[in-house]
Amino acid sequence: MKGGHKMVAELDLITLTDPRSAAAEAYRTLRTNLTFAALDKPLETLVVASAAPGDNHAEVLANLAVTMAQVGKRTVLVDADLRRPTLHETFNVSNDQGLTAMIVDQMLDEPPLVATGVEGLWLLPSGTLPPNPADLLGSQRMERAIEALVEQADIVLFNAPPVVAVTDAAILGAKVDGLLLVVQAGRSRWDHVEQAKTSLERINVRIVGAVLNDAPRGVRLGGY
């Protein structure tokens, strides 16, 4: 896999800037839980999405991807939010080429992956935003793109738009091994979370679990 290089110190992710923090440890616990959630058939593809806009799921996804790479997994992070992509900003890379070019131009042998500066972690930005994101994600070409990415990685993680806002996350979730739902403490509305769960289950998307983000740490935990 090819790509340029970024200094890891430039990346503002808690798993890199403060790896001994409680938050970084929580991401490592999440990584372990996902591993044990699929012992019979290890997860190769996973969508991470929130129920509604503003729940900060992309940060959770990026930090999870870092922890996956840190244990030696060849990890590809794909920005499949073809409406409001953000991962190219998180990793300070260009968004000129990415997933849309891979799908439309059938760049299956050499996907336009970008090195992130984290060993073992590559990013596939969204690329040019299409007029019909849901149609593109639901196409057979998208299925071939997923297959091509799986051949190059141990785990492929997808960023997707909020579940209740548009159909993209559900469409993509039906094509991969599972979906992880991010819920933000003090912000997410439970009716949105229930609506997201119902809409995903209706089309048999496998919800592997949920992440409660920004939860206050209990004082009883002390230094743990």
Phi and psi restraints in degrees (value plus and minus 20) as a CYANA .aco file:
   2 LYS   PHI    -130.2   -90.2
   2 LYS   PSI     144.4   184.4
   3 GLY   PHI     137.5   177.5
   3 GLY   PSI     146.1   186.1
   4 GLY   PHI     -99.2   -59.2
   4 GLY   PSI    -193.1  -153.1
   5 HIS   PHI    -147.8  -107.8
   5 HIS   PSI     122.2   162.2
   6 LYS   PHI    -145.6  -105.6
   6 LYS   PSI     125.3   165.3
   7 MET   PHI     -89.4   -49.4
   7 MET   PSI     111.3   151.3
   8 VAL   PHI     -79.9   -39.9
   8 VAL   PSI     -53.8   -13.8
   9 ALA   PHI     -80.9   -40.9
   9 ALA   PSI     -42.5    -2.5
  10 GLU   PHI     -97.2   -57.2
  10 GLU   PSI     -36.6     3.4
  11 LEU   PHI    -107.6   -67.6
  11 LEU   PSI     102.3   142.3
  12 ASP   PHI    -111.0   -71.0
  12 ASP   PSI      49.3    89.3
  13 LEU   PHI    -143.9  -103.9
  13 LEU   PSI     113.0   153.0
  14 ILE   PHI     -80.3   -40.3
  14 ILE   PSI     -50.6   -10.6
  15 THR   PHI     -89.6   -49.6
  15 THR   PSI     -35.4     4.6
  16 LEU   PHI    -126.2   -86.2
  16 LEU   PSI     -61.9   -21.9
  17 THR   PHI     -98.5   -58.5
  17 THR   PSI     -49.1    -9.1
  18 ASP   PHI    -165.3  -125.3
  18 ASP   PSI      48.8    88.8
  19 PRO   PHI     -84.6   -44.6
  19 PRO   PSI     -35.4     4.6
  20 ARG   PHI    -116.0   -76.0
  20 ARG   PSI     -16.6    23.4
  21 SER   PHI     -94.5   -54.5
  21 SER   PSI     143.7   183.7
  22 ALA   PHI     -84.1   -44.1
  22 ALA   PSI     -55.2   -15.2
  23 ALA   PHI     -85.8   -45.8
  23 ALA   PSI     -64.3   -24.3
  24 ALA   PHI     -82.5   -42.5
  24 ALA   PSI     -59.5   -19.5
  25 GLU   PHI     -84.3   -44.3
  25 GLU   PSI     -55.8   -15.8
  26 ALA   PHI     -83.8   -43.8
  26 ALA   PSI     -57.5   -17.5
  27 TYR   PHI     -86.6   -46.6
  27 TYR   PSI     -57.3   -17.3
  28 ARG   PHI     -87.2   -47.2
  28 ARG   PSI     -56.2   -16.2
  29 THR   PHI     -84.2   -44.2
  29 THR   PSI     -61.2   -21.2
  30 LEU   PHI     -79.8   -39.8
  30 LEU   PSI     -64.3   -24.3
  31 ARG   PHI     -77.6   -37.6
  31 ARG   PSI     -65.2   -25.2
  32 THR   PHI     -83.8   -43.8
  32 THR   PSI     -63.0   -23.0
  33 ASN   PHI     -82.5   -42.5
  33 ASN   PSI     -59.1   -19.1
  34 LEU   PHI     -86.3   -46.3
  34 LEU   PSI     -55.3   -15.3
  35 THR   PHI     -84.1   -44.1
  35 THR   PSI     -65.3   -25.3
  36 PHE   PHI     -99.5   -59.5
  36 PHE   PSI     -32.5     7.5
  37 ALA   PHI     -95.3   -55.3
  37 ALA   PSI     -33.0     7.0
  38 ALA   PHI    -161.0  -121.0
  38 ALA   PSI      37.5    77.5
  39 LEU   PHI     -88.5   -48.5
  39 LEU   PSI     -58.6   -18.6
  40 ASP   PHI     -88.7   -48.7
  40 ASP   PSI     -59.5   -19.5
  41 LYS   PHI    -158.4  -118.4
  41 LYS   PSI      76.3   116.3
  42 PRO   PHI     -74.6   -34.6
  42 PRO   PSI     122.3   162.3
  43 LEU   PHI     -84.6   -44.6
  43 LEU   PSI     106.8   146.8
  44 GLU   PHI    -128.4   -88.4
  44 GLU   PSI     -46.3    -6.3
  45 THR   PHI    -157.3  -117.3
  45 THR   PSI     114.6   154.6
  46 LEU   PHI    -166.6  -126.6
  46 LEU   PSI     111.3   151.3
  47 VAL   PHI    -115.4   -75.4
  47 VAL   PSI     117.4   157.4
  48 VAL   PHI    -137.3   -97.3
  48 VAL   PSI     104.6   144.6
  49 ALA   PHI    -168.5  -128.5
  49 ALA   PSI     140.6   180.6
  50 SER   PHI    -122.7   -82.7
  50 SER   PSI     148.2   188.2
  51 ALA   PHI     -91.7   -51.7
  51 ALA   PSI     -66.6   -26.6
  52 ALA   PHI    -153.1  -113.1
  52 ALA   PSI     145.1   185.1
  53 PRO   PHI     -79.8   -39.8
  53 PRO   PSI     130.1   170.1
  54 GLY   PHI      65.9   105.9
  54 GLY   PSI     -10.7    29.3
  55 ASP   PHI    -114.5   -74.5
  55 ASP   PSI     -10.5    29.5
  56 ASN   PHI      43.1    83.1
  56 ASN   PSI      14.4    54.4
  57 HIS   PHI     -92.6   -52.6
  57 HIS   PSI     -46.1    -6.1
  58 ALA   PHI     -85.0   -45.0
  58 ALA   PSI     -53.7   -13.7
  59 GLU   PHI     -87.2   -47.2
  59 GLU   PSI     -61.7   -21.7
  60 VAL   PHI     -79.8   -39.8
  60 VAL   PSI     -65.7   -25.7
  61 LEU   PHI     -80.8   -40.8
  61 LEU   PSI     -66.8   -26.8
  62 ALA   PHI     -82.8   -42.8
  62 ALA   PSI     -63.2   -23.2
  63 ASN   PHI     -88.7   -48.7
  63 ASN   PSI     -57.0   -17.0
  64 LEU   PHI     -82.3   -42.3
  64 LEU   PSI     -61.6   -21.6
  65 ALA   PHI     -81.0   -41.0
  65 ALA   PSI     -60.7   -20.7
  66 VAL   PHI     -81.1   -41.1
  66 VAL   PSI     -65.1   -25.1
  67 THR   PHI     -86.7   -46.7
  67 THR   PSI     -52.7   -12.7
  68 MET   PHI     -83.1   -43.1
  68 MET   PSI     -66.8   -26.8
  69 ALA   PHI     -85.3   -45.3
  69 ALA   PSI     -52.5   -12.5
  70 GLN   PHI     -87.8   -47.8
  70 GLN   PSI     -37.7     2.3
  71 VAL   PHI    -122.7   -82.7
  71 VAL   PSI      -2.2    37.8
  72 GLY   PHI      70.9   110.9
  72 GLY   PSI     -13.1    26.9
  73 LYS   PHI    -101.0   -61.0
  73 LYS   PSI     109.0   149.0
  74 ARG   PHI     -89.5   -49.5
  74 ARG   PSI      91.1   131.1
  75 THR   PHI    -136.1   -96.1
  75 THR   PSI     109.2   149.2
  76 VAL   PHI    -135.0   -95.0
  76 VAL   PSI     105.4   145.4
  77 LEU   PHI    -124.7   -84.7
  77 LEU   PSI     100.8   140.8
  78 VAL   PHI    -133.9   -93.9
  78 VAL   PSI     105.5   145.5
  79 ASP   PHI    -108.1   -68.1
  79 ASP   PSI      73.7   113.7
  80 ALA   PHI    -116.2   -76.2
  80 ALA   PSI      -6.0    34.0
  81 ASP   PHI    -103.6   -63.6
  81 ASP   PSI      74.1   114.1
  82 LEU   PHI    -110.2   -70.2
  82 LEU   PSI      -1.1    38.9
  83 ARG   PHI    -136.9   -96.9
  83 ARG   PSI     -69.3   -29.3
  84 ARG   PHI    -157.1  -117.1
  84 ARG   PSI      51.1    91.1
  85 PRO   PHI     -88.7   -48.7
  85 PRO   PSI     126.2   166.2
  86 THR   PHI    -153.8  -113.8
  86 THR   PSI     -35.9     4.1
  87 LEU   PHI     -86.3   -46.3
  87 LEU   PSI     -48.8    -8.8
  88 HIS   PHI     -84.9   -44.9
  88 HIS   PSI     -50.4   -10.4
  89 GLU   PHI     -93.8   -53.8
  89 GLU   PSI     -59.9   -19.9
  90 THR   PHI     -78.9   -38.9
  90 THR   PSI     -60.2   -20.2
  91 PHE   PHI    -122.5   -82.5
  91 PHE   PSI     -11.7    28.3
  92 ASN   PHI      35.7    75.7
  92 ASN   PSI      29.9    69.9
  93 VAL   PHI    -147.5  -107.5
  93 VAL   PSI     147.9   187.9
  94 SER   PHI     -93.3   -53.3
  94 SER   PSI     129.4   169.4
  95 ASN   PHI    -131.9   -91.9
  95 ASN   PSI      -0.6    39.4
  96 ASP   PHI     -84.8   -44.8
  96 ASP   PSI     -60.6   -20.6
  97 GLN   PHI    -146.5  -106.5
  97 GLN   PSI     129.7   169.7
  98 GLY   PHI    -199.6  -159.6
  98 GLY   PSI    -158.5  -118.5
  99 LEU   PHI     -80.1   -40.1
  99 LEU   PSI     -63.0   -23.0
 100 THR   PHI     -82.6   -42.6
 100 THR   PSI     -59.2   -19.2
 101 ALA   PHI     -86.2   -46.2
 101 ALA   PSI     -58.4   -18.4
 102 MET   PHI     -82.8   -42.8
 102 MET   PSI     -59.4   -19.4
 103 ILE   PHI     -95.3   -55.3
 103 ILE   PSI     -72.1   -32.1
 104 VAL   PHI     -89.6   -49.6
 104 VAL   PSI     -63.7   -23.7
 105 ASP   PHI    -112.2   -72.2
 105 ASP   PSI     -17.9    22.1
 106 GLN   PHI      33.8    73.8
 106 GLN   PSI      29.7    69.7
 107 MET   PHI    -103.3   -63.3
 107 MET   PSI      46.4    86.4
 108 LEU   PHI    -104.0   -64.0
 108 LEU   PSI     -53.9   -13.9
 109 ASP   PHI     -95.2   -55.2
 109 ASP   PSI     -54.4   -14.4
 110 GLU   PHI    -153.8  -113.8
 110 GLU   PSI      58.0    98.0
 111 PRO   PHI     -79.8   -39.8
 111 PRO   PSI     125.3   165.3
 112 PRO   PHI     -95.9   -55.9
 112 PRO   PSI      43.6    83.6
 113 LEU   PHI     -98.0   -58.0
 113 LEU   PSI     129.4   169.4
 114 VAL   PHI    -142.2  -102.2
 114 VAL   PSI     111.6   151.6
 115 ALA   PHI     -88.4   -48.4
 115 ALA   PSI     120.9   160.9
 116 THR   PHI    -118.5   -78.5
 116 THR   PSI     -32.7     7.3
 117 GLY   PHI      76.5   116.5
 117 GLY   PSI     -35.6     4.4
 118 VAL   PHI    -114.4   -74.4
 118 VAL   PSI     102.2   142.2
 119 GLU   PHI     -77.5   -37.5
 119 GLU   PSI     107.6   147.6
 120 GLY   PHI      66.7   106.7
 120 GLY   PSI     -17.6    22.4
 121 LEU   PHI    -140.8  -100.8
 121 LEU   PSI     102.4   142.4
 122 TRP   PHI    -139.8   -99.8
 122 TRP   PSI     131.1   171.1
 123 LEU   PHI    -135.3   -95.3
 123 LEU   PSI     114.4   154.4
 124 LEU   PHI    -129.6   -89.6
 124 LEU   PSI      81.1   121.1
 125 PRO   PHI     -83.3   -43.3
 125 PRO   PSI     153.7   193.7
 126 SER   PHI     -90.6   -50.6
 126 SER   PSI     -56.7   -16.7
 127 GLY   PHI      59.5    99.5
 127 GLY   PSI    -186.3  -146.3
 128 THR   PHI     -78.3   -38.3
 128 THR   PSI     112.9   152.9
 129 LEU   PHI     -97.4   -57.4
 129 LEU   PSI     108.2   148.2
 130 PRO   PHI    -105.8   -65.8
 130 PRO   PSI     143.1   183.1
 131 PRO   PHI     -96.0   -56.0
 131 PRO   PSI     -36.6     3.4
 132 ASN   PHI    -153.5  -113.5
 132 ASN   PSI      47.8    87.8
 133 PRO   PHI     -74.8   -34.8
 133 PRO   PSI     -64.3   -24.3
 134 ALA   PHI     -84.2   -44.2
 134 ALA   PSI     -60.2   -20.2
 135 ASP   PHI     -84.4   -44.4
 135 ASP   PSI     -59.3   -19.3
 136 LEU   PHI     -86.4   -46.4
 136 LEU   PSI     -64.9   -24.9
 137 LEU   PHI     -88.9   -48.9
 137 LEU   PSI     -46.0    -6.0
 138 GLY   PHI    -109.9   -69.9
 138 GLY   PSI     -19.2    20.8
 139 SER   PHI    -100.1   -60.1
 139 SER   PSI     142.2   182.2
 140 GLN   PHI     -86.5   -46.5
 140 GLN   PSI     -49.2    -9.2
 141 ARG   PHI     -83.0   -43.0
 141 ARG   PSI     -55.3   -15.3
 142 MET   PHI     -85.1   -45.1
 142 MET   PSI     -59.5   -19.5
 143 GLU   PHI     -81.7   -41.7
 143 GLU   PSI     -60.4   -20.4
 144 ARG   PHI     -87.8   -47.8
 144 ARG   PSI     -55.4   -15.4
 145 ALA   PHI     -84.3   -44.3
 145 ALA   PSI     -61.8   -21.8
 146 ILE   PHI     -81.6   -41.6
 146 ILE   PSI     -65.0   -25.0
 147 GLU   PHI     -79.9   -39.9
 147 GLU   PSI     -60.6   -20.6
 148 ALA   PHI     -86.5   -46.5
 148 ALA   PSI     -57.9   -17.9
 149 LEU   PHI     -89.6   -49.6
 149 LEU   PSI     -58.8   -18.8
 150 VAL   PHI     -81.4   -41.4
 150 VAL   PSI     -53.8   -13.8
 151 GLU   PHI     -85.2   -45.2
 151 GLU   PSI     -42.5    -2.5
 152 GLN   PHI    -122.0   -82.0
 152 GLN   PSI     -23.5    16.5
 153 ALA   PHI    -163.3  -123.3
 153 ALA   PSI     143.7   183.7
 154 ASP   PHI    -106.1   -66.1
 154 ASP   PSI     -51.9   -11.9
 155 ILE   PHI    -165.0  -125.0
 155 ILE   PSI     114.5   154.5
 156 VAL   PHI    -138.0   -98.0
 156 VAL   PSI     100.4   140.4
 157 LEU   PHI    -129.8   -89.8
 157 LEU   PSI     111.4   151.4
 158 PHE   PHI    -133.5   -93.5
 158 PHE   PSI     111.6   151.6
 159 ASN   PHI    -107.5   -67.5
 159 ASN   PSI     115.2   155.2
 160 ALA   PHI    -157.3  -117.3
 160 ALA   PSI     136.5   176.5
 161 PRO   PHI     -84.8   -44.8
 161 PRO   PSI     144.3   184.3
 162 PRO   PHI     -75.7   -35.7
 162 PRO   PSI     122.6   162.6
 163 VAL   PHI     -85.4   -45.4
 163 VAL   PSI     -63.4   -23.4
 164 VAL   PHI    -101.5   -61.5
 164 VAL   PSI     -32.4     7.6
 165 ALA   PHI    -100.4   -60.4
 165 ALA   PSI     -65.1   -25.1
 166 VAL   PHI    -164.4  -124.4
 166 VAL   PSI     151.8   191.8
 167 THR   PHI    -107.1   -67.1
 167 THR   PSI     -23.8    16.2
 168 ASP   PHI     -75.6   -35.6
 168 ASP   PSI     -68.0   -28.0
 169 ALA   PHI     -83.1   -43.1
 169 ALA   PSI     -60.0   -20.0
 170 ALA   PHI     -86.9   -46.9
 170 ALA   PSI     -61.9   -21.9
 171 ILE   PHI     -81.4   -41.4
 171 ILE   PSI     -66.0   -26.0
 172 LEU   PHI     -89.8   -49.8
 172 LEU   PSI     -58.8   -18.8
 173 GLY   PHI     -80.2   -40.2
 173 GLY   PSI     -50.8   -10.8
 174 ALA   PHI     -93.1   -53.1
 174 ALA   PSI     -33.4     6.6
 175 LYS   PHI    -121.4   -81.4
 175 LYS   PSI     -26.7    13.3
 176 VAL   PHI    -140.1  -100.1
 176 VAL   PSI    -197.0  -157.0
 177 ASP   PHI     -94.6   -54.6
 177 ASP   PSI     -43.9    -3.9
 178 GLY   PHI     159.0   199.0
 178 GLY   PSI     153.8   193.8
 179 LEU   PHI    -153.2  -113.2
 179 LEU   PSI     115.7   155.7
 180 LEU   PHI    -127.7   -87.7
 180 LEU   PSI     103.8   143.8
 181 LEU   PHI    -119.3   -79.3
 181 LEU   PSI     107.4   147.4
 182 VAL   PHI    -119.4   -79.4
 182 VAL   PSI     108.7   148.7
 183 VAL   PHI    -140.2  -100.2
 183 VAL   PSI     109.6   149.6
 184 GLN   PHI    -120.7   -80.7
 184 GLN   PSI     104.0   144.0
 185 ALA   PHI     -80.9   -40.9
 185 ALA   PSI     113.8   153.8
 186 GLY   PHI      58.7    98.7
 186 GLY   PSI     -20.2    19.8
 187 ARG   PHI    -150.8  -110.8
 187 ARG   PSI     -69.0   -29.0
 188 SER   PHI     -82.8   -42.8
 188 SER   PSI     118.5   158.5
 189 ARG   PHI    -111.9   -71.9
 189 ARG   PSI     113.5   153.5
 190 TRP   PHI     -86.0   -46.0
 190 TRP   PSI     -48.6    -8.6
 191 ASP   PHI     -87.8   -47.8
 191 ASP   PSI     -52.1   -12.1
 192 HIS   PHI     -88.7   -48.7
 192 HIS   PSI     -61.2   -21.2
 193 VAL   PHI     -83.9   -43.9
 193 VAL   PSI     -64.4   -24.4
 194 GLU   PHI     -83.3   -43.3
 194 GLU   PSI     -60.7   -20.7
 195 GLN   PHI     -83.5   -43.5
 195 GLN   PSI     -61.9   -21.9
 196 ALA   PHI     -82.7   -42.7
 196 ALA   PSI     -66.2   -26.2
 197 LYS   PHI     -79.7   -39.7
 197 LYS   PSI     -64.6   -24.6
 198 THR   PHI     -84.2   -44.2
 198 THR   PSI     -64.7   -24.7
 199 SER   PHI     -87.3   -47.3
 199 SER   PSI     -54.0   -14.0
 200 LEU   PHI     -92.0   -52.0
 200 LEU   PSI     -63.7   -23.7
 201 GLU   PHI     -86.9   -46.9
 201 GLU   PSI     -48.2    -8.2
 202 ARG   PHI     -81.6   -41.6
 202 ARG   PSI     -52.4   -12.4
 203 ILE   PHI    -129.5   -89.5
 203 ILE   PSI       1.4    41.4
 204 ASN   PHI      43.7    83.7
 204 ASN   PSI      12.8    52.8
 205 VAL   PHI     -94.0   -54.0
 205 VAL   PSI     110.9   150.9
 206 ARG   PHI    -101.0   -61.0
 206 ARG   PSI      91.3   131.3
 207 ILE   PHI    -107.4   -67.4
 207 ILE   PSI      90.2   130.2
 208 VAL   PHI    -100.9   -60.9
 208 VAL   PSI     -35.3     4.7
 209 GLY   PHI     141.8   181.8
 209 GLY   PSI    -195.2  -155.2
 210 ALA   PHI    -155.0  -115.0
 210 ALA   PSI     130.8   170.8
 211 VAL   PHI    -135.1   -95.1
 211 VAL   PSI     106.4   146.4
 212 LEU   PHI    -113.8   -73.8
 212 LEU   PSI      90.3   130.3
 213 ASN   PHI    -117.6   -77.6
 213 ASN   PSI     129.2   169.2
 214 ASP   PHI      42.5    82.5
 214 ASP   PSI       7.4    47.4
 215 ALA   PHI     -95.1   -55.1
 215 ALA   PSI     118.9   158.9
 216 PRO   PHI     -86.2   -46.2
 216 PRO   PSI     121.6   161.6
 217 ARG   PHI    -100.7   -60.7
 217 ARG   PSI     112.8   152.8
 218 GLY   PHI     -87.9   -47.9
 218 GLY   PSI     118.7   158.7
 219 VAL   PHI     -85.9   -45.9
 219 VAL   PSI     -44.1    -4.1
 220 ARG   PHI     -89.5   -49.5
 220 ARG   PSI     -38.5     1.5
 221 LEU   PHI     -91.7   -51.7
 221 LEU   PSI     -41.1    -1.1
 222 GLY   PHI      40.6    80.6
 222 GLY   PSI    -147.7  -107.7
 223 GLY   PHI    -108.5   -68.5
 223 GLY   PSI     -12.1    27.9
